[in-house]
Amino acid sequence: MQGIVNIQQSEAWNGHEGQHWAEQADRYDTMAEGINGPLLAAAGIGERDRVLDVGCGTGYITRQAARQAARGTVLGVDLSAPMLARARAAAAEEGVANVTFAQGDAQVHPFVDSGYDVAISRGGVMFFSDHVAAFVNLGRALRSGGRLVFAGPQPAGSAGDHARAFAALGPLMREPSPAARGMGSLTDPDRIHEVLDAAGFVDVSIAPVEVPVVWGRDASDAVGFYFATGPVRHNLAEVLPAAVERVRDDVRSALREYETPAGVRLRGGIWLVTATRP
């Protein structure tokens, strides 16, 4: 593994949260399924493109990109060893041969200069410790005219589906878990423009996209999964079990409103960001 500067995130994603994502990869991919189509459409990956997936996690988007770049290559980079192990296994099982994975910190990873036609990220760019330095490094990795495309969350609203569904849990969520720190770093469009402008990108576009977020088969299944995620476990670690059970019951009741034949579906909002290396 190459040098790491984002020590806090590296430790977090190689601990419980990274392991949970690796073990529950299919569920996390189902949860984020609504992001994939808009992200890949915006990326416009060509058959011969060289693609970089930043913060690739368990590699679902990496593998989809590799299928689109059937005569090209795709590199997925992530800090998390457990998630990368799952990514490599899935690629082998699916016979996706034009993809490789590397454990590293994309903020400082020694990518080949001008080695990629497009860089994509399904949220991983949020977690950089120095966003400008990281995007400078990604810009260096892109060829002249290369494309950067990433998705990230819009600011959480008090009237949104997630706020209503998980309202009972809100008072107990006192701080982000170690791995969740940084999730709100790129929710402000002005901040996104500031970072990408400072990193030398041009033609920056930020579009709002509403996506469905699927939390489980039904309300009980969704509660079981949600309460096992890192941020919730972190905040409930010292809460009395009886209090946790009351909150679980309240959340389960709230989620029944969102049960559909396709699972528990809540509306979420992302920013779809595109930019170009001049």
C-alpha positions as CSV (number, residue, x, y, z in Angstrom):
1,M,0.0,0.0,0.0
2,Q,1.2,3.5,-0.9
3,G,1.5,6.3,1.6
4,I,-1.5,7.4,3.6
5,V,-2.1,10.9,4.8
6,N,-5.8,10.5,5.8
7,I,-4.9,8.4,8.8
8,Q,-8.2,8.8,10.6
9,Q,-10.3,7.6,7.7
10,S,-7.9,4.8,7.0
11,E,-8.2,3.5,10.5
12,A,-12.0,3.8,10.5
13,W,-12.5,2.1,7.1
14,N,-10.2,-0.7,8.1
15,G,-12.2,-1.3,11.3
16,H,-15.8,-2.2,12.0
17,E,-17.4,0.1,9.4
18,G,-15.3,-1.1,6.5
19,Q,-15.9,-4.7,7.6
20,H,-19.6,-4.1,7.8
21,W,-19.7,-2.6,4.3
22,A,-17.7,-5.6,3.0
23,E,-20.1,-8.1,4.7
24,Q,-23.2,-6.3,3.6
25,A,-22.0,-5.2,0.2
26,D,-25.1,-6.3,-1.6
27,R,-27.3,-4.4,0.7
28,Y,-25.3,-1.2,0.5
29,D,-25.3,-1.5,-3.3
30,T,-29.1,-1.9,-3.3
31,M,-29.4,1.1,-1.1
32,A,-27.4,3.2,-3.5
33,E,-28.7,1.8,-6.7
34,G,-30.5,5.0,-7.7
35,I,-27.2,6.8,-7.9
36,N,-25.6,4.4,-10.4
37,G,-27.5,5.3,-13.5
38,P,-27.2,9.1,-13.3
39,L,-23.5,8.8,-12.4
40,L,-22.6,6.4,-15.2
41,A,-24.7,8.4,-17.7
42,A,-22.9,11.6,-16.8
43,A,-19.5,9.8,-17.0
44,G,-20.1,8.8,-20.6
45,I,-17.5,6.0,-20.4
46,G,-16.3,4.9,-23.8
47,E,-15.3,1.4,-24.9
48,R,-11.6,2.2,-24.8
49,D,-11.5,4.6,-21.9
50,R,-9.1,4.4,-19.0
51,V,-11.2,4.9,-15.9
52,L,-10.3,5.7,-12.3
53,D,-12.8,5.0,-9.6
54,V,-12.0,7.0,-6.4
55,G,-13.2,5.5,-3.1
56,C,-14.4,2.4,-4.9
57,G,-15.4,0.5,-1.8
58,T,-16.6,-3.0,-2.7
59,G,-16.3,-2.2,-6.4
60,Y,-19.9,-2.3,-7.8
61,I,-19.5,0.9,-9.8
62,T,-15.9,-0.1,-10.7
63,R,-17.2,-3.3,-12.3
64,Q,-20.0,-1.5,-14.1
65,A,-17.5,1.0,-15.5
66,A,-15.3,-1.9,-16.6
67,R,-18.2,-3.4,-18.6
68,Q,-18.7,-0.1,-20.4
69,A,-14.9,0.3,-21.0
70,A,-14.8,-3.2,-22.5
71,R,-11.6,-2.6,-24.4
72,G,-10.2,-0.2,-21.8
73,T,-9.1,-0.5,-18.2
74,V,-10.5,0.5,-14.8
75,L,-8.6,1.1,-11.6
76,G,-10.5,1.2,-8.3
77,V,-8.7,2.8,-5.3
78,D,-9.8,2.7,-1.7
79,L,-8.4,2.9,1.8
80,S,-10.3,-0.1,3.1
81,A,-8.6,-3.6,2.9
82,P,-11.9,-5.5,3.8
83,M,-13.9,-3.7,1.1
84,L,-11.2,-4.2,-1.5
85,A,-11.1,-7.9,-0.7
86,R,-14.8,-8.1,-1.5
87,A,-14.3,-6.0,-4.6
88,R,-11.6,-8.3,-6.0
89,A,-13.7,-11.4,-5.2
90,A,-16.7,-10.0,-6.9
91,A,-14.8,-9.1,-10.0
92,A,-13.3,-12.6,-10.2
93,E,-16.7,-14.2,-9.7
94,E,-18.3,-12.1,-12.4
95,G,-15.4,-12.6,-14.8
96,V,-14.6,-8.8,-15.1
97,A,-11.0,-9.0,-16.2
98,N,-10.2,-5.4,-17.2
99,V,-10.4,-4.1,-13.6
100,T,-7.7,-3.8,-10.9
101,F,-7.9,-2.6,-7.4
102,A,-5.3,-0.8,-5.2
103,Q,-5.3,0.1,-1.5
104,G,-4.2,3.6,-1.2
105,D,-5.1,7.2,-0.4
106,A,-6.2,8.9,-3.6
107,Q,-5.2,12.3,-2.2
108,V,-1.5,11.3,-2.6
109,H,-1.5,8.1,-4.6
110,P,1.1,8.2,-7.3
111,F,-1.2,7.8,-10.3
112,V,0.3,7.8,-13.8
113,D,0.3,11.4,-15.0
114,S,-2.4,11.8,-17.7
115,G,-3.1,8.1,-17.3
116,Y,-6.9,8.3,-17.3
117,D,-9.7,9.6,-19.5
118,V,-12.4,9.8,-16.8
119,A,-12.4,9.7,-13.0
120,I,-15.6,8.8,-11.2
121,S,-16.7,8.5,-7.5
122,R,-19.9,7.4,-5.8
123,G,-19.3,9.6,-2.8
124,G,-15.8,8.6,-1.9
125,V,-14.4,12.1,-2.5
126,M,-16.2,13.5,0.5
127,F,-13.7,11.9,2.9
128,F,-10.5,13.6,1.8
129,S,-8.5,15.4,4.6
130,D,-7.4,18.1,2.1
131,H,-9.9,18.4,-0.8
132,V,-7.9,20.8,-2.9
133,A,-4.8,18.7,-2.7
134,A,-6.8,15.6,-3.5
135,F,-8.5,17.1,-6.6
136,V,-5.1,18.5,-7.7
137,N,-3.8,14.9,-7.6
138,L,-6.8,13.6,-9.5
139,G,-6.4,16.3,-12.1
140,R,-2.8,15.3,-12.6
141,A,-4.0,11.7,-13.2
142,L,-6.5,12.8,-15.9
143,R,-5.4,13.6,-19.4
144,S,-6.0,17.0,-20.9
145,G,-9.7,17.2,-21.5
146,G,-10.3,14.3,-19.1
147,R,-13.6,14.2,-17.2
148,L,-14.3,14.1,-13.5
149,V,-17.7,12.9,-12.4
150,F,-18.9,12.3,-8.8
151,A,-22.0,12.1,-6.7
152,G,-22.4,13.3,-3.2
153,P,-25.3,14.1,-0.8
154,Q,-27.3,17.2,-0.7
155,P,-27.7,18.8,2.8
156,A,-30.1,16.9,5.0
157,G,-33.4,18.7,5.3
158,S,-35.8,18.6,8.3
159,A,-38.7,17.9,6.0
160,G,-37.2,15.1,3.9
161,D,-38.2,11.4,4.0
162,H,-35.1,10.4,6.0
163,A,-35.6,13.1,8.6
164,R,-39.2,12.0,9.1
165,A,-38.5,8.3,9.1
166,F,-35.6,8.4,11.5
167,A,-36.9,11.3,13.7
168,A,-37.0,9.1,16.8
169,L,-33.3,8.3,16.5
170,G,-32.2,11.9,15.9
171,P,-31.8,13.0,19.6
172,L,-29.4,10.0,20.1
173,M,-27.2,10.8,17.1
174,R,-24.8,13.1,18.8
175,E,-21.8,12.9,16.5
176,P,-20.7,11.2,13.3
177,S,-18.9,7.9,13.6
178,P,-15.2,7.9,12.7
179,A,-15.9,6.7,9.2
180,A,-18.8,9.2,8.7
181,R,-16.7,12.2,9.5
182,G,-16.4,14.2,6.3
183,M,-19.7,13.1,4.8
184,G,-21.0,16.7,4.9
185,S,-17.8,18.3,3.5
186,L,-19.1,18.7,0.0
187,T,-22.9,19.3,0.4
188,D,-22.6,23.1,-0.3
189,P,-22.4,23.8,-4.1
190,D,-20.4,27.0,-3.4
191,R,-17.8,24.9,-1.5
192,I,-17.7,22.4,-4.4
193,H,-17.0,25.2,-6.9
194,E,-14.4,26.7,-4.6
195,V,-12.5,23.4,-4.3
196,L,-12.6,22.4,-7.9
197,D,-11.7,25.9,-9.1
198,A,-8.7,25.9,-6.8
199,A,-7.7,22.5,-8.0
200,G,-7.7,23.8,-11.6
201,F,-10.8,22.1,-13.0
202,V,-13.1,23.9,-15.5
203,D,-16.6,23.6,-16.8
204,V,-17.9,22.7,-13.3
205,S,-21.5,21.7,-13.3
206,I,-23.5,20.7,-10.2
207,A,-27.0,19.3,-10.8
208,P,-29.5,18.2,-8.2
209,V,-30.9,14.6,-8.7
210,E,-33.6,12.9,-6.6
211,V,-32.9,9.2,-6.1
212,P,-34.6,6.4,-4.2
213,V,-32.8,5.0,-1.2
214,V,-33.8,1.4,-0.4
215,W,-33.2,0.4,3.2
216,G,-34.6,-3.1,3.3
217,R,-37.3,-5.6,2.3
218,D,-39.8,-4.3,4.9
219,A,-39.8,-2.0,7.9
220,S,-38.4,-4.7,10.3
221,D,-35.6,-5.7,7.9
222,A,-34.7,-2.0,7.3
223,V,-34.5,-1.3,11.1
224,G,-32.2,-4.4,11.6
225,F,-29.9,-3.2,8.9
226,Y,-29.9,0.5,9.8
227,F,-29.2,0.0,13.4
228,A,-26.2,-2.2,12.6
229,T,-24.5,0.5,10.5
230,G,-21.4,2.2,11.9
231,P,-22.9,5.7,12.7
232,V,-25.8,4.2,14.6
233,R,-23.8,1.6,16.5
234,H,-21.3,4.4,17.4
235,N,-24.0,6.6,18.9
236,L,-26.0,3.9,20.7
237,A,-23.0,2.2,22.2
238,E,-23.7,3.6,25.7
239,V,-27.5,4.0,25.5
240,L,-29.5,1.8,27.7
241,P,-30.9,-1.3,25.8
242,A,-34.5,-0.4,26.9
243,A,-34.2,3.0,25.3
244,V,-32.7,1.6,22.2
245,E,-35.6,-0.8,21.8
246,R,-38.1,2.0,22.2
247,V,-36.4,3.9,19.5
248,R,-36.2,0.9,17.2
249,D,-40.0,0.4,17.6
250,D,-40.7,4.1,16.8
251,V,-38.5,3.9,13.7
252,R,-40.1,0.7,12.6
253,S,-43.5,2.2,12.8
254,A,-42.4,5.3,10.9
255,L,-40.8,3.2,8.1
256,R,-44.0,1.3,7.5
257,E,-45.2,4.4,5.6
258,Y,-42.5,3.8,3.1
259,E,-43.0,0.1,2.5
260,T,-43.5,-0.8,-1.2
261,P,-43.4,-4.0,-3.2
262,A,-39.8,-3.0,-4.1
263,G,-38.8,-2.5,-0.4
264,V,-38.6,0.4,2.0
265,R,-37.9,3.3,-0.4
266,L,-37.1,6.8,0.8
267,R,-36.5,9.8,-1.4
268,G,-33.0,11.2,-1.2
269,G,-31.2,14.0,-2.9
270,I,-27.7,14.0,-4.4
271,W,-25.5,16.5,-6.3
272,L,-24.2,15.1,-9.6
273,V,-21.0,17.0,-10.2
274,T,-19.0,17.1,-13.5
275,A,-15.8,18.9,-14.4
276,T,-13.0,18.9,-16.9
277,R,-9.3,19.0,-16.7
278,P,-8.2,21.8,-19.1
